[in-house]
Amino acid sequence: MSFLQWLDEPSLKTVTCTHTDAAKYLVSNMLTVGKSYEVKNETEEFIFVVDNSGKVGGYYKTYFE
């Protein structure tokens, strides 16, 4: 599936954000602790969710459960 179609396609699953304590990047602007997010794609290291901006963003899996 092309990344251009991720917003239009159905979600794979739903995950909940557990923390936003990032060492290098500012994640707290786009993720809220305790909020559930729709997963659009997933790799070994990253998970792509529809974040607080309404767009698809890629984040480390360590932020979710």
LINBEL-V620524 format. One record per helix or strand. SS is the DSSP state (~ for helix, > for strand). FROM is the first residue (numbers start at 0). LEN is the number of residues. Records with the same first field share a line. If there is no record, write none. Layout:
SS = FROM-LEN, FROM-LEN
//
This chain:
~ = 2-3, 60-3
> = 12-5, 35-7, 45-5, 55-5, 63-1
//
